[in-house]
Amino acid sequence: MVKEALEIKRQVFHAVLGVVFATLYYHGFLGVREMTYVLLTAVVIFFIYKKKEIKIVKFFALHFEREDTKHIGLGGINYLVGVHLTMLLFGGFSKGIVIASILILALGDSTSHVIGTRYGKRKIKVLSEKKLIEGSVAGLLVAGLAASFFVPVLHAFLASTTAMMVEIIEIEKFNIDDNISIPLVSGFVLLILRLYA
């Protein structure tokens, strides 16, 4: 039960952080340059923390990092990398694509974990022994709805569905961090749909 509560708290933080990034980006307070500074600062702190304990970092690690993470803070770094690359790759095409992709990461991924942990009963046996149908469906619905405020509705749900499928497959087969893959896959799907649909 303690592990479940920690995971829910971690996912809520994950969601709030993504919404904050998306909001700041939408209003022009956060762009590639500012995100580069944030990422570089986080990397420096990460390496300092490996040598010397920093109280605030330890607090976040204890409250918002997975127990099985080998390197404390690496999940957070990957999250920042995912957001940074999304801004860098898609910002020149559409602000909406960037915001939608960040929201798919923030809300879709978090919702799938929380709902899967609390209410999930049926595994997606064809693709994964770990992911649960209830969580993945909830994740793509919430992500699609949030993204649909910034891109066309059909595009939002296609991107969300693709991102959730990639997350399911990666967990079993490739073990790529979903904080990077989800926004990038979402962004590429939205870009292709924008250009050719």
Secondary structure, 3 states (H helix, E strand, C coil): CHHHHHHHHHHHHHHHHHHHHHHHHHCCCCCHHHHHHHHHHHHHHHHHHHHCCCHHHHHHHHHHCCCCCCCCCHHHHHHHHHHHHHHHHHCCCCHHHHHHHHHHHHHHHHHHHHHHHHHCCCECCCCCCCCEHHHHHHHHHHHHHHHCCCCCHHHHHHHHHHHHHHHHHHHHHCCCCHHHHHHHHHHHHHHHHHHHC
